[in-house]
Amino acid sequence: MEKIWKELYQAAKAVQNPRELSERIYAGGVAAAIESVGGIEHKVTDKRK
């Protein structure tokens, strides 16, 4: 795997927050990172726990 893909993967994994809300509902299992001119960016939109 190329270095950039490893870095993007690690950045996304760092903000991932999987949790079980109920017996059938899970949240926070998806995260994303993007590469921009300024470097790797990641965003968390759901900060509820």
A tleap script that builds the chain and sets N, CA, C and O, in Angstrom:
source leaprc.protein.ff14SB
mol = sequence {
  NMET GLU LYS ILE TRP LYS GLU LEU TYR GLN
  ALA ALA LYS ALA VAL GLN ASN PRO ARG GLU
  LEU SER GLU ARG ILE TYR ALA GLY GLY VAL
  ALA ALA ALA ILE GLU SER VAL GLY GLY ILE
  GLU HIE LYS VAL THR ASP LYS ARG CLYS
}
set mol.1.N position { 0.859 -1.174 0.000 }
set mol.1.CA position { 0.000 0.000 0.000 }
set mol.1.C position { 0.906 1.238 0.000 }
set mol.1.O position { 1.908 1.283 0.714 }
set mol.2.N position { 0.547 2.225 -0.796 }
set mol.2.CA position { 1.333 3.448 -0.856 }
set mol.2.C position { 1.246 4.210 0.451 }
set mol.2.O position { 0.267 4.092 1.189 }
set mol.3.N position { 2.278 4.995 0.733 }
set mol.3.CA position { 2.362 5.746 1.983 }
set mol.3.C position { 1.144 6.648 2.205 }
set mol.3.O position { 0.613 6.705 3.315 }
set mol.4.N position { 0.698 7.353 1.157 }
set mol.4.CA position { -0.431 8.270 1.318 }
set mol.4.C position { -1.693 7.543 1.748 }
set mol.4.O position { -2.457 8.062 2.562 }
set mol.5.N position { -1.924 6.345 1.212 }
set mol.5.CA position { -3.124 5.599 1.592 }
set mol.5.C position { -3.045 5.158 3.044 }
set mol.5.O position { -4.056 5.155 3.747 }
set mol.6.N position { -1.860 4.788 3.499 }
set mol.6.CA position { -1.681 4.432 4.909 }
set mol.6.C position { -1.945 5.637 5.808 }
set mol.6.O position { -2.583 5.513 6.854 }
set mol.7.N position { -1.449 6.802 5.392 }
set mol.7.CA position { -1.666 8.018 6.181 }
set mol.7.C position { -3.137 8.405 6.221 }
set mol.7.O position { -3.645 8.780 7.278 }
set mol.8.N position { -3.827 8.320 5.097 }
set mol.8.CA position { -5.260 8.629 5.059 }
set mol.8.C position { -6.043 7.653 5.918 }
set mol.8.O position { -6.953 8.054 6.643 }
set mol.9.N position { -5.696 6.374 5.843 }
set mol.9.CA position { -6.363 5.353 6.638 }
set mol.9.C position { -6.186 5.631 8.135 }
set mol.9.O position { -7.146 5.563 8.902 }
set mol.10.N position { -4.966 5.939 8.536 }
set mol.10.CA position { -4.694 6.208 9.948 }
set mol.10.C position { -5.418 7.467 10.433 }
set mol.10.O position { -5.911 7.496 11.561 }
set mol.11.N position { -5.490 8.507 9.596 }
set mol.11.CA position { -6.190 9.742 9.967 }
set mol.11.C position { -7.683 9.487 10.152 }
set mol.11.O position { -8.291 10.003 11.089 }
set mol.12.N position { -8.270 8.700 9.268 }
set mol.12.CA position { -9.696 8.384 9.394 }
set mol.12.C position { -9.940 7.495 10.614 }
set mol.12.O position { -10.901 7.705 11.355 }
set mol.13.N position { -9.090 6.524 10.819 }
set mol.13.CA position { -9.243 5.608 11.961 }
set mol.13.C position { -9.146 6.361 13.292 }
set mol.13.O position { -9.790 5.980 14.270 }
set mol.14.N position { -8.344 7.426 13.327 }
set mol.14.CA position { -8.156 8.203 14.552 }
set mol.14.C position { -9.435 8.898 15.011 }
set mol.14.O position { -9.601 9.149 16.205 }
set mol.15.N position { -10.342 9.215 14.083 }
set mol.15.CA position { -11.576 9.906 14.462 }
set mol.15.C position { -12.785 8.973 14.488 }
set mol.15.O position { -13.892 9.397 14.819 }
set mol.16.N position { -12.578 7.739 14.149 }
set mol.16.CA position { -13.671 6.761 14.167 }
set mol.16.C position { -14.049 6.477 15.618 }
set mol.16.O position { -13.176 6.322 16.472 }
set mol.17.N position { -15.335 6.410 15.893 }
set mol.17.CA position { -15.812 6.189 17.258 }
set mol.17.C position { -16.991 5.215 17.245 }
set mol.17.O position { -18.120 5.616 17.527 }
set mol.18.N position { -16.745 3.936 16.920 }
set mol.18.CA position { -17.861 2.988 16.852 }
set mol.18.C position { -18.449 2.710 18.237 }
set mol.18.O position { -17.722 2.573 19.222 }
set mol.19.N position { -19.768 2.631 18.288 }
set mol.19.CA position { -20.444 2.335 19.564 }
set mol.19.C position { -21.820 1.740 19.290 }
set mol.19.O position { -22.410 1.946 18.229 }
set mol.20.N position { -22.300 1.016 20.251 }
set mol.20.CA position { -23.616 0.397 20.158 }
set mol.20.C position { -24.613 1.291 20.881 }
set mol.20.O position { -24.459 1.565 22.072 }
set mol.21.N position { -25.642 1.748 20.158 }
set mol.21.CA position { -26.667 2.597 20.751 }
set mol.21.C position { -27.798 1.770 21.342 }
set mol.21.O position { -28.401 2.144 22.348 }
set mol.22.N position { -28.072 0.658 20.710 }
set mol.22.CA position { -29.068 -0.270 21.214 }
set mol.22.C position { -28.700 -1.648 20.682 }
set mol.22.O position { -27.669 -1.813 20.030 }
set mol.23.N position { -29.538 -2.628 20.959 }
set mol.23.CA position { -29.270 -3.991 20.509 }
set mol.23.C position { -29.125 -4.096 18.991 }
set mol.23.O position { -28.419 -4.971 18.489 }
set mol.24.N position { -29.807 -3.186 18.252 }
set mol.24.CA position { -29.799 -3.261 16.783 }
set mol.24.C position { -29.231 -2.030 16.089 }
set mol.24.O position { -29.166 -1.993 14.860 }
set mol.25.N position { -28.825 -1.035 16.843 }
set mol.25.CA position { -28.363 0.216 16.231 }
set mol.25.C position { -26.927 0.516 16.661 }
set mol.25.O position { -26.593 0.531 17.846 }
set mol.26.N position { -26.100 0.752 15.653 }
set mol.26.CA position { -24.698 1.094 15.879 }
set mol.26.C position { -24.416 2.438 15.226 }
set mol.26.O position { -25.055 2.791 14.235 }
set mol.27.N position { -23.471 3.187 15.767 }
set mol.27.CA position { -23.112 4.498 15.214 }
set mol.27.C position { -21.605 4.689 15.270 }
set mol.27.O position { -20.896 3.999 16.003 }
set mol.28.N position { -21.138 5.639 14.481 }
set mol.28.CA position { -19.733 6.027 14.539 }
set mol.28.C position { -18.755 5.085 13.881 }
set mol.28.O position { -17.549 5.204 14.097 }
set mol.29.N position { -19.235 4.158 13.088 }
set mol.29.CA position { -18.353 3.195 12.454 }
set mol.29.C position { -17.743 3.664 11.150 }
set mol.29.O position { -16.934 2.959 10.547 }
set mol.30.N position { -18.134 4.869 10.707 }
set mol.30.CA position { -17.625 5.387 9.436 }
set mol.30.C position { -16.880 6.692 9.706 }
set mol.30.O position { -17.378 7.565 10.417 }
set mol.31.N position { -15.696 6.815 9.137 }
set mol.31.CA position { -14.898 8.041 9.249 }
set mol.31.C position { -14.236 8.293 7.902 }
set mol.31.O position { -14.118 7.382 7.082 }
set mol.32.N position { -13.808 9.523 7.677 }
set mol.32.CA position { -13.172 9.851 6.400 }
set mol.32.C position { -12.013 10.810 6.602 }
set mol.32.O position { -11.978 11.573 7.567 }
set mol.33.N position { -11.073 10.758 5.684 }
set mol.33.CA position { -9.961 11.696 5.645 }
set mol.33.C position { -9.727 12.057 4.187 }
set mol.33.O position { -9.898 11.224 3.297 }
set mol.34.N position { -9.335 13.297 3.949 }
set mol.34.CA position { -9.041 13.724 2.580 }
set mol.34.C position { -7.671 14.390 2.542 }
set mol.34.O position { -7.218 14.974 3.527 }
set mol.35.N position { -7.028 14.290 1.399 }
set mol.35.CA position { -5.756 14.978 1.210 }
set mol.35.C position { -6.028 16.274 0.472 }
set mol.35.O position { -6.695 16.277 -0.563 }
set mol.36.N position { -5.513 17.378 1.003 }
set mol.36.CA position { -5.670 18.676 0.352 }
set mol.36.C position { -4.292 19.316 0.195 }
set mol.36.O position { -3.279 18.737 0.589 }
set mol.37.N position { -4.266 20.488 -0.371 }
set mol.37.CA position { -3.006 21.204 -0.558 }
set mol.37.C position { -2.326 21.432 0.793 }
set mol.37.O position { -1.099 21.413 0.884 }
set mol.38.N position { -3.117 21.646 1.833 }
set mol.38.CA position { -2.576 21.908 3.167 }
set mol.38.C position { -2.211 20.658 3.945 }
set mol.38.O position { -1.717 20.760 5.067 }
set mol.39.N position { -2.440 19.485 3.382 }
set mol.39.CA position { -2.133 18.234 4.072 }
set mol.39.C position { -3.368 17.371 4.228 }
set mol.39.O position { -4.361 17.556 3.526 }
set mol.40.N position { -3.300 16.427 5.152 }
set mol.40.CA position { -4.414 15.510 5.385 }
set mol.40.C position { -5.381 16.135 6.381 }
set mol.40.O position { -4.980 16.615 7.442 }
set mol.41.N position { -6.646 16.120 6.025 }
set mol.41.CA position { -7.704 16.671 6.863 }
set mol.41.C position { -8.659 15.547 7.256 }
set mol.41.O position { -8.882 14.617 6.481 }
set mol.42.N position { -9.212 15.633 8.440 }
set mol.42.CA position { -10.271 14.705 8.822 }
set mol.42.C position { -11.319 15.483 9.591 }
set mol.42.O position { -11.024 16.519 10.188 }
set mol.43.N position { -12.529 14.986 9.574 }
set mol.43.CA position { -13.642 15.709 10.180 }
set mol.43.C position { -14.543 14.749 10.918 }
set mol.43.O position { -14.864 13.668 10.425 }
set mol.44.N position { -14.948 15.157 12.104 }
set mol.44.CA position { -15.926 14.407 12.865 }
set mol.44.C position { -17.164 15.288 12.938 }
set mol.44.O position { -17.093 16.417 13.425 }
set mol.45.N position { -18.282 14.793 12.465 }
set mol.45.CA position { -19.492 15.605 12.457 }
set mol.45.C position { -20.434 15.239 13.600 }
set mol.45.O position { -21.274 16.053 13.984 }
set mol.46.N position { -20.314 14.042 14.147 }
set mol.46.CA position { -21.197 13.599 15.220 }
set mol.46.C position { -20.372 13.439 16.487 }
set mol.46.O position { -19.627 12.469 16.628 }
set mol.47.N position { -20.502 14.396 17.419 }
set mol.47.CA position { -19.720 14.329 18.648 }
set mol.47.C position { -20.534 13.787 19.830 }
set mol.47.O position { -20.060 13.777 20.966 }
set mol.48.N position { -21.775 13.333 19.549 }
set mol.48.CA position { -22.593 12.744 20.618 }
set mol.48.C position { -22.013 11.414 21.042 }
set mol.48.O position { -21.444 10.692 20.224 }
set mol.49.N position { -22.153 11.085 22.312 }
set mol.49.CA position { -21.621 9.808 22.816 }
set mol.49.C position { -22.729 8.953 23.343 }
set mol.49.O position { -22.482 7.841 23.810 }
savepdb mol mol.pdb
quit
